[in-house]
Amino acid sequence: MAGMMLLGACQENAATGDRDVPTGSLTDYVDPFIGSGFHGHVFVGANVPFGAVQLGPVNITKGWDWCSGYHYSDSTIIGFSHTHLSGTGIGDLGDILVMPAIGRVNIQKGEAEKPETGYFSYFSHDREKAKAGYYSVHLDRYDIEAEMTTTERTGFHRYSFPASQEAQLIFDLEEGIADRSTETYVEALDEQTIVGYRYSAGWARNQKVYFAAKFSKPFSSFDTHEDGQVVKGNSRKGKKVKAVAYFETEEGEQILLKVGISPVSYENAIKNLEAELDHWDFDRVVAEANNKWEKELSRIQVDFTEPEQMRTFYTALYHTMIAPSIFNDVNGAYRGADGEVYEDDSFTNYTTFSLWDTYRAAHPLYTITQRERAADMVQTMLNIFDQQGKLPVWHLMGNETNTMVGYSAVPVLVDAYLKGIPLDKNRVYEAIKATAMRDEGGLKSLKNLGYIPADEDVETVASGLEYALADWSIAQMAKDMGKEDDYLYFMNRADNYKNYFDQNTGFMRGRIGENEWRTPFSPLVSRHMKDDFCEGNAWQYTWLVPHDVEGLMELLGGEEAFISKLDSLFIVEGDMGEEASSDITGLIGQYAHGNEPSHHITYLYAYAGQPYKTAEKTRQIMSTLYSDQIDGLSGNEDVGQMSAWYVLSALGFYPVNPANGTYVFGSPLVNSAKINLENNRTFEILVQNNSPQNIYVQEMNLNGNPYTKNYFHHADLMKGGKLEIVMGPEPSTRWGVEVADRARSVIQ
């Protein structure tokens, strides 16, 4: 319940609390600070949609809540780095850190509360500003105003200095977020240009970022540092290299800095800089970044009763487009999963695939609003398959981290195929089948036994349930392509979830043998990375069968027993134990909205003819576990998934099964919405009598015709049209309740 309690208490310095109601652009509703408190872990800074550069502040503190490098509780800044993660539960990146300073300072980041030990500065949120494509903050120690904006592959800095004989810009190539530098290099090509690189090992085990930086005025001197040694000269290589460019400044003088990055070479970083930022007009780039965000946000135009709902919605939509991020240069060059450099300008290569999270709602959202980018993401995943022999699990900066369970790229690719995203279907099928037929991650036992023995590995139930969903997805593509034998084989594997269900306890649990379960067992207890579940417990994972809800109903004893147990999920209280994952947040009973395995559960009521309970639960979640405040997320943002749930649920529907092409209705929070589709088509949603009391769908009309089903098809949405929904204060006894009108797991 901690997430709900925190959301109820507005923080004193919440940047959104006193904001005027915007009347112009949709970007006015975006507040990057939302989710920067509690455990949201969001990126705060400047970027453009899906850009390679995320330019923003890094705090001195490092810990779990600083996975993005920034947490709203902090008051220190060690500099501004060009790469950041958003909403992850593991930290990394923070590459190519720049810090302005004046006077003589120790060229180390320093220790908190001891400014003399380094170059860091304190700051106040009162003098900090963030909006779509722009970030600024006043550095109190130096009386410097720092501003930044970006293009896709370049960061643009503007620093307003006081009068000083020792103004400086520090480049710290040692510093990163939860990683360590392994090799760094810097070289001054002339008095206004430096280049270099940072190699590091962290979550991404072998990361390489190259950069090229240009100053708006020549520096007066330049030196390099490592391990306390200062060397005058134009270049240096080492593990922890830092460089300082010195300037003389007048009061209020602005020094501008342009930094291009590349995964390939600093020569390519120069090309990126020249192609994307061939001028020094900072305000123009701010406006262009804003326009890029406005274009993407305008793909979904909504109206809410309350302005805070507009801020929550458009910030959520903004969060879904921070990553996946571009991972190639303007000439098409990128670094592959095998470490080799490839050149292919026929598509845009991407990175930062948090697939265990994003397959559930973020990628389905892209098939509606970002179809061209979705096609490039598919191409990226296929190339990763070619380069590493399997589809990506959790890919970061050309590295396979193998984080989380399952092969979650599979439902993403099948969903894209079934929804008509342009792709090479034969390559896709080869990749998904080959990935599923490997022996790693318990798959050898799964193929032989139909389950992964609990004494063989950890998180075996979570793995097995994720595999079953993905295997069902493969079967659907096989069927569509006329591969009957494969269809039957993978449908049989899709039923393997039943092997983890214990009839005696009524829960999924770890199985050791045909007639033996792991003991002791409690459906409440969770032991992070030590038991049968991944960031959850049996109460939460028993429902992870979105591909066969009817089969799960049967296992649980039928429709009434299914509903009774589902009701209990949102009521049961209990201790998960001292070793429970920190990710299990946003609790309503045992339902954990702060972590992704629970995200589809509220919509399961529709399968049993009780859509009104879905309405109640989704409204409760939207009103108590999301807000426009600093702590406005109940758990890790997880690279867009937490926000994608809100975007789709606020529109009134959600993809329970992420690969069957249907959306299950909940309770629309919007009064109206217009989804701008490709080929100038639009899908409109008009909601009558909507209010905090009128949360139940009474009736629907789709394109002027009565619509009684509690789900609808992606294909119908993409045709364009108008969906009219009438809401009321009491559950309807007619809409969505008849067996023929209920959501089904099979494609209908």
ZAMARGU-4260 file (C-alpha; in steps of 0.2 Angstrom, whole numbers, plus 5000, padded with zeros to 4 digits):
<rodrens>
0) 5000/5000/5000 | 5015/5011/5001 | 5013/5017/4983 | 4995/5023/4986 | 5000/5032/5002
5) 5013/5041/4994 | 5002/5046/4979 | 4990/5054/4991 | 5003/5065/4999 | 5008/5079/4987
10) 5026/5085/4990 | 5029/5103/4995 | 5040/5107/4980 | 5030/5098/4967 | 5033/5107/4951
15) 5016/5103/4944 | 5006/5109/4959 | 5003/5127/4955 | 5005/5126/4936 | 4993/5137/4926
20) 4981/5128/4914 | 4989/5127/4897 | 4978/5134/4883 | 4990/5131/4868 | 5001/5116/4863
25) 4999/5099/4870 | 5017/5100/4875 | 5012/5112/4888 | 5004/5098/4897 | 5020/5088/4898
30) 5029/5088/4915 | 5045/5078/4915 | 5046/5079/4934 | 5031/5068/4935 | 5038/5051/4942
35) 5055/5058/4947 | 5050/5054/4965 | 5046/5038/4974 | 5051/5023/4963 | 5047/5030/4946
40) 5065/5032/4940 | 5060/5043/4925 | 5073/5052/4915 | 5073/5071/4918 | 5081/5082/4905
45) 5080/5087/4886 | 5077/5075/4872 | 5066/5072/4856 | 5055/5057/4853 | 5065/5041/4852
50) 5081/5051/4851 | 5098/5044/4854 | 5103/5058/4866 | 5094/5061/4883 | 5103/5076/4889
55) 5100/5079/4908 | 5107/5081/4925 | 5116/5068/4936 | 5115/5069/4955 | 5130/5064/4966
60) 5119/5051/4975 | 5119/5033/4967 | 5107/5020/4973 | 5092/5011/4967 | 5081/5026/4965
65) 5094/5035/4955 | 5094/5022/4941 | 5091/5037/4929 | 5104/5047/4937 | 5091/5059/4945
70) 5079/5058/4959 | 5068/5073/4965 | 5074/5071/4983 | 5092/5076/4978 | 5099/5093/4978
75) 5116/5090/4970 | 5122/5090/4952 | 5139/5083/4946 | 5135/5087/4928 | 5125/5084/4913
80) 5127/5068/4903 | 5121/5063/4886 | 5113/5046/4889 | 5100/5041/4902 | 5088/5027/4905
85) 5070/5030/4910 | 5061/5020/4923 | 5072/5005/4924 | 5076/4995/4939 | 5094/4994/4935
90) 5106/5009/4932 | 5118/5012/4917 | 5123/5025/4904 | 5126/5043/4910 | 5139/5044/4897
95) 5149/5060/4892 | 5146/5071/4907 | 5149/5089/4906 | 5150/5101/4920 | 5152/5120/4920
100) 5162/5128/4934 | 5172/5144/4939 | 5188/5146/4949 | 5200/5132/4956 | 5190/5116/4959
105) 5196/5098/4962 | 5192/5089/4946 | 5183/5075/4954 | 5164/5074/4957 | 5167/5076/4976
110) 5158/5069/4991 | 5140/5075/4996 | 5140/5089/5009 | 5159/5092/5005 | 5159/5104/4990
115) 5178/5106/4992 | 5181/5088/4988 | 5175/5090/4970 | 5166/5101/4957 | 5148/5096/4961
120) 5135/5110/4964 | 5120/5111/4974 | 5104/5117/4966 | 5086/5121/4970 | 5070/5115/4962
125) 5064/5133/4963 | 5077/5137/4949 | 5075/5122/4939 | 5063/5120/4924 | 5059/5105/4912
130) 5048/5104/4897 | 5047/5093/4882 | 5064/5096/4873 | 5071/5108/4886 | 5079/5108/4903
135) 5087/5122/4914 | 5094/5124/4931 | 5104/5136/4941 | 5120/5130/4948 | 5121/5139/4965
140) 5139/5136/4968 | 5145/5144/4953 | 5130/5156/4949 | 5129/5148/4932 | 5113/5146/4922
145) 5113/5129/4913 | 5101/5126/4898 | 5100/5111/4886 | 5090/5105/4872 | 5093/5091/4858
150) 5091/5085/4841 | 5091/5066/4838 | 5109/5063/4840 | 5116/5079/4847 | 5115/5088/4863
155) 5115/5107/4864 | 5121/5116/4879 | 5120/5135/4884 | 5129/5141/4899 | 5127/5159/4906
160) 5143/5163/4916 | 5147/5176/4929 | 5163/5187/4925 | 5178/5175/4928 | 5196/5173/4923
165) 5194/5154/4926 | 5177/5149/4918 | 5178/5131/4913 | 5169/5116/4905 | 5174/5100/4912
170) 5172/5084/4902 | 5172/5069/4914 | 5173/5053/4905 | 5175/5042/4920 | 5158/5046/4927
175) 5143/5035/4923 | 5128/5028/4931 | 5131/5012/4940 | 5145/5007/4928 | 5164/5009/4927
180) 5174/5016/4913 | 5186/5004/4905 | 5194/5015/4892 | 5192/5034/4889 | 5200/5045/4876
185) 5200/5064/4873 | 5208/5075/4860 | 5207/5093/4856 | 5207/5095/4837 | 5208/5114/4838
190) 5203/5128/4850 | 5184/5125/4847 | 5183/5106/4844 | 5187/5091/4855 | 5183/5072/4851
195) 5184/5056/4861 | 5176/5041/4868 | 5170/5032/4883 | 5171/5013/4885 | 5162/5006/4900
200) 5156/4990/4908 | 5140/4989/4918 | 5123/4982/4914 | 5129/4984/4896 | 5145/4974/4898
205) 5154/4982/4883 | 5147/4999/4879 | 5155/5011/4867 | 5150/5029/4865 | 5160/5041/4854
210) 5158/5060/4854 | 5162/5076/4846 | 5160/5093/4854 | 5161/5111/4847 | 5162/5127/4858
215) 5155/5143/4852 | 5171/5152/4857 | 5189/5147/4857 | 5195/5140/4874 | 5210/5149/4882
220) 5218/5133/4888 | 5215/5115/4888 | 5222/5101/4900 | 5218/5083/4904 | 5217/5074/4921
225) 5218/5057/4927 | 5221/5050/4945 | 5225/5068/4951 | 5238/5070/4937 | 5236/5086/4926
230) 5244/5086/4909 | 5245/5100/4897 | 5242/5094/4880 | 5229/5090/4866 | 5226/5072/4869
235) 5225/5058/4882 | 5220/5040/4884 | 5217/5031/4900 | 5203/5022/4911 | 5197/5038/4920
240) 5201/5053/4909 | 5194/5070/4912 | 5197/5086/4902 | 5195/5104/4905 | 5192/5119/4893
245) 5196/5136/4901 | 5188/5152/4896 | 5188/5170/4901 | 5170/5177/4903 | 5161/5193/4906
250) 5146/5195/4917 | 5131/5186/4909 | 5142/5179/4894 | 5135/5164/4886 | 5145/5149/4880
255) 5137/5137/4869 | 5142/5119/4867 | 5136/5106/4854 | 5140/5088/4857 | 5136/5074/4844
260) 5137/5056/4850 | 5139/5040/4840 | 5140/5021/4843 | 5153/5019/4830 | 5167/5033/4830
265) 5170/5051/4834 | 5172/5054/4815 | 5153/5049/4814 | 5149/5059/4829 | 5156/5074/4819
270) 5145/5069/4804 | 5130/5068/4816 | 5134/5086/4823 | 5136/5093/4805 | 5121/5085/4798
275) 5109/5089/4813 | 5116/5105/4821 | 5125/5116/4808 | 5121/5133/4817 | 5122/5141/4835
280) 5104/5146/4837 | 5099/5138/4853 | 5081/5145/4854 | 5078/5138/4837 | 5083/5120/4842
285) 5072/5122/4858 | 5057/5127/4846 | 5061/5112/4834 | 5062/5100/4848 | 5045/5106/4855
290) 5038/5104/4838 | 5044/5086/4836 | 5035/5082/4853 | 5020/5091/4848 | 5019/5081/4832
295) 5020/5065/4841 | 5008/5069/4855 | 4995/5075/4842 | 4993/5057/4836 | 4981/5056/4851
300) 4971/5071/4855 | 4960/5070/4871 | 4949/5080/4882 | 4947/5077/4901 | 4936/5086/4914
305) 4951/5091/4924 | 4967/5099/4919 | 4978/5088/4930 | 4971/5073/4920 | 4978/5081/4904
310) 4995/5083/4912 | 4995/5065/4918 | 4989/5059/4901 | 5001/5068/4890 | 5016/5066/4901
315) 5012/5047/4901 | 5011/5048/4882 | 5028/5057/4882 | 5036/5044/4893 | 5031/5030/4880
320) 5042/5039/4867 | 5059/5042/4877 | 5064/5024/4872 | 5067/5013/4862 | 5080/5026/4856
325) 5089/5028/4840 | 5106/5018/4839 | 5114/5023/4823 | 5122/5038/4814 | 5115/5049/4800
330) 5125/5038/4787 | 5116/5022/4794 | 5131/5015/4803 | 5128/5006/4820 | 5136/4994/4831
335) 5128/4977/4831 | 5125/4964/4845 | 5141/4955/4839 | 5152/4971/4842 | 5154/4973/4823
340) 5150/4989/4814 | 5136/4989/4800 | 5130/5002/4788 | 5112/5001/4782 | 5103/5017/4779
345) 5087/5008/4774 | 5080/5009/4792 | 5083/5017/4809 | 5092/5005/4821 | 5085/5006/4839
350) 5091/5001/4856 | 5085/5000/4874 | 5072/4986/4872 | 5064/4982/4889 | 5054/4969/4881
355) 5048/4959/4897 | 5039/4976/4902 | 5035/4984/4885 | 5027/4969/4876 | 5012/4970/4886
360) 5006/4988/4881 | 5019/4999/4875 | 5023/4989/4859 | 5004/4987/4855 | 5002/5006/4857
365) 5016/5008/4844 | 5006/4997/4832 | 4993/5011/4833 | 5003/5027/4833 | 5020/5023/4827
370) 5019/5010/4814 | 5034/5016/4804 | 5045/5016/4819 | 5037/4999/4824 | 5043/4992/4808
375) 5061/4998/4811 | 5060/4991/4828 | 5056/4974/4820 | 5070/4976/4808 | 5082/4980/4823
380) 5076/4964/4832 | 5079/4953/4817 | 5096/4960/4814 | 5100/4957/4833 | 5094/4939/4830
385) 5106/4937/4815 | 5121/4944/4826 | 5118/4935/4842 | 5108/4919/4837 | 5093/4923/4847
390) 5080/4938/4848 | 5084/4951/4860 | 5079/4949/4879 | 5084/4965/4886 | 5095/4974/4874
395) 5105/4990/4878 | 5118/4999/4868 | 5122/4984/4857 | 5123/4972/4872 | 5112/4958/4877
400) 5109/4959/4896 | 5098/4944/4897 | 5088/4953/4910 | 5071/4946/4915 | 5063/4929/4910
405) 5055/4923/4894 | 5058/4928/4876 | 5047/4943/4876 | 5052/4949/4858 | 5041/4935/4851
410) 5024/4942/4855 | 5030/4959/4849 | 5035/4952/4832 | 5019/4941/4830 | 5008/4955/4835
415) 5017/4966/4822 | 5015/4953/4809 | 4996/4950/4813 | 4993/4969/4813 | 5001/4971/4796
420) 5017/4980/4801 | 5028/4979/4785 | 5041/4966/4789 | 5049/4950/4781 | 5038/4937/4787
425) 5049/4923/4783 | 5064/4931/4793 | 5052/4934/4807 | 5046/4916/4808 | 5064/4909/4807
430) 5069/4921/4821 | 5054/4917/4833 | 5055/4898/4830 | 5074/4897/4832 | 5073/4907/4848
435) 5060/4896/4855 | 5070/4880/4851 | 5086/4884/4860 | 5091/4875/4876 | 5095/4890/4887
440) 5084/4897/4901 | 5076/4880/4905 | 5070/4877/4888 | 5078/4860/4886 | 5068/4854/4901
445) 5053/4863/4895 | 5054/4853/4878 | 5057/4837/4887 | 5046/4838/4902 | 5033/4851/4898
450) 5039/4862/4913 | 5055/4868/4921 | 5060/4859/4937 | 5060/4871/4952 | 5077/4863/4958
455) 5085/4867/4941 | 5084/4885/4942 | 5076/4900/4950 | 5060/4910/4943 | 5055/4894/4934
460) 5036/4897/4936 | 5038/4915/4929 | 5049/4908/4915 | 5037/4894/4911 | 5021/4906/4910
465) 5030/4919/4899 | 5036/4905/4887 | 5018/4898/4886 | 5011/4915/4881 | 5025/4917/4868
470) 5023/4899/4861 | 5005/4903/4859 | 5010/4918/4849 | 5021/4908/4838 | 5007/4895/4835
475) 4996/4909/4828 | 5009/4915/4816 | 5012/4897/4811 | 4993/4894/4808 | 4992/4910/4797
480) 5007/4905/4787 | 5000/4887/4784 | 5013/4878/4795 | 5000/4866/4803 | 5013/4855/4811
485) 5022/4869/4819 | 5005/4876/4824 | 5000/4860/4833 | 5017/4859/4842 | 5017/4876/4849
490) 4999/4876/4854 | 5004/4860/4864 | 5018/4870/4872 | 5006/4885/4875 | 4997/4873/4887
495) 5012/4870/4898 | 5006/4884/4910 | 4994/4870/4917 | 5009/4860/4923 | 5013/4874/4936
500) 4995/4874/4943 | 4993/4865/4959 | 4975/4860/4962 | 4977/4858/4980 | 4982/4875/4984
505) 4974/4884/4969 | 4990/4893/4964 | 5004/4892/4951 | 5019/4886/4960 | 5036/4878/4958
510) 5036/4860/4952 | 5051/4848/4956 | 5044/4832/4948 | 5029/4824/4941 | 5021/4822/4959
515) 5032/4834/4969 | 5030/4853/4972 | 5043/4864/4980 | 5040/4866/4999 | 5037/4876/5009
520) 5025/4886/4999 | 5016/4902/5003 | 5006/4911/4989 | 5011/4928/4998 | 5030/4926/5000
525) 5041/4932/4987 | 5060/4930/4987 | 5069/4941/4975 | 5079/4931/4962 | 5078/4916/4974
530) 5061/4907/4971 | 5050/4902/4957 | 5043/4920/4953 | 5051/4935/4945 | 5047/4950/4955
535) 5031/4943/4962 | 5022/4930/4971 | 5009/4916/4967 | 4995/4928/4970 | 5001/4939/4956
540) 5008/4926/4944 | 4993/4914/4944 | 4984/4926/4932 | 4998/4926/4919 | 4989/4916/4906
545) 4982/4930/4895 | 4982/4918/4880 | 4970/4906/4887 | 4959/4914/4900 | 4946/4901/4897
550) 4958/4887/4902 | 4963/4896/4917 | 4945/4898/4922 | 4943/4879/4921 | 4959/4876/4931
555) 4952/4887/4945 | 4935/4878/4945 | 4924/4887/4933 | 4918/4905/4931 | 4911/4908/4948
560) 4927/4901/4957 | 4937/4912/4944 | 4928/4928/4949 | 4929/4924/4968 | 4947/4921/4967
565) 4950/4937/4956 | 4939/4947/4969 | 4951/4940/4983 | 4966/4946/4974 | 4962/4964/4977
570) 4957/4961/4995 | 4970/4949/5003 | 4983/4957/5014 | 4999/4948/5020 | 5018/4949/5022
575) 5028/4945/5007 | 5043/4943/5017 | 5060/4952/5020 | 5067/4946/5003 | 5053/4953/4992
580) 5058/4963/4977 | 5057/4982/4979 | 5048/4982/4962 | 5032/4975/4970 | 5023/4992/4973
585) 5007/5000/4970 | 4997/4987/4980 | 4979/4984/4980 | 4977/4969/4991 | 4990/4957/4982
590) 4987/4966/4965 | 5004/4975/4961 | 5001/4989/4948 | 5019/4995/4951 | 5026/4979/4942
595) 5021/4973/4925 | 5015/4955/4927 | 4999/4962/4935 | 4995/4974/4922 | 4982/4964/4912
600) 4973/4957/4927 | 4959/4970/4930 | 4953/4967/4913 | 4950/4948/4916 | 4933/4951/4923
605) 4927/4955/4906 | 4930/4937/4901 | 4918/4931/4914 | 4904/4943/4910 | 4908/4956/4924
610) 4915/4971/4914 | 4908/4982/4928 | 4922/4976/4940 | 4935/4980/4927 | 4928/4997/4926
615) 4929/4999/4945 | 4947/4993/4947 | 4954/5002/4932 | 4946/5018/4938 | 4953/5015/4955
620) 4970/5013/4948 | 4970/5028/4937 | 4964/5039/4951 | 4975/5033/4965 | 4991/5026/4957
625) 4993/5039/4944 | 4994/5058/4946 | 5002/5074/4940 | 5013/5075/4955 | 5032/5071/4958
630) 5027/5054/4965 | 5014/5051/4951 | 5019/5033/4947 | 5017/5019/4958 | 5033/5009/4952
635) 5047/5010/4939 | 5041/5018/4923 | 5050/5003/4914 | 5054/5012/4898 | 5036/5017/4894
640) 5025/5002/4900 | 5018/5010/4916 | 5013/5025/4905 | 5007/5015/4891 | 4995/5006/4903
645) 4988/5023/4908 | 4987/5030/4890 | 4977/5015/4884 | 4966/5013/4899 | 4962/5031/4899
650) 4956/5029/4881 | 4945/5014/4888 | 4953/4998/4882 | 4968/4987/4884 | 4977/4973/4875
655) 4975/4959/4888 | 4983/4946/4876 | 4996/4956/4867 | 4996/4946/4851 | 4978/4942/4847
660) 4973/4959/4839 | 4959/4963/4851 | 4957/4976/4865 | 4946/4973/4880 | 4936/4988/4886
665) 4937/4995/4903 | 4931/5012/4909 | 4936/5027/4898 | 4943/5042/4908 | 4943/5053/4893
670) 4927/5063/4888 | 4933/5062/4870 | 4948/5056/4860 | 4954/5057/4842 | 4967/5045/4837
675) 4975/5051/4821 | 4980/5036/4810 | 4990/5033/4795 | 4982/5038/4778 | 4973/5053/4786
680) 4961/5041/4795 | 4955/5045/4812 | 4946/5035/4826 | 4936/5045/4837 | 4929/5041/4854
685) 4915/5051/4861 | 4910/5048/4879 | 4893/5054/4886 | 4889/5057/4904 | 4907/5053/4910
690) 4911/5058/4928 | 4920/5050/4943 | 4902/5043/4948 | 4897/5037/4930 | 4911/5024/4928
695) 4900/5010/4920 | 4898/5008/4901 | 4879/5007/4898 | 4879/5006/4879 | 4890/5008/4864
700) 4888/5013/4846 | 4902/5009/4833 | 4900/5019/4817 | 4882/5022/4821 | 4878/5003/4825
705) 4874/4996/4842 | 4890/4987/4849 | 4887/4975/4863 | 4904/4966/4864 | 4916/4971/4878
710) 4931/4970/4866 | 4935/4976/4849 | 4947/4973/4835 | 4963/4982/4831 | 4958/4980/4813
715) 4942/4990/4816 | 4952/5004/4825 | 4964/5005/4811 | 4950/5008/4798 | 4945/5023/4807
720) 4928/5028/4813 | 4918/5033/4828 | 4915/5024/4844 | 4901/5032/4855 | 4900/5027/4873
725) 4886/5031/4886 | 4891/5030/4904 | 4881/5028/4920 | 4882/5026/4939 | 4876/5008/4940
730) 4883/4992/4931 | 4873/4988/4915 | 4864/4972/4915 | 4865/4971/4896 | 4881/4978/4889
735) 4895/4965/4888 | 4888/4952/4899 | 4881/4939/4887 | 4892/4925/4883 | 4892/4930/4865
740) 4898/4947/4869 | 4913/4942/4881 | 4931/4944/4877 | 4939/4928/4871 | 4957/4922/4870
745) 4956/4916/4853 | 4956/4928/4838 | 4938/4931/4833
</rodrens>
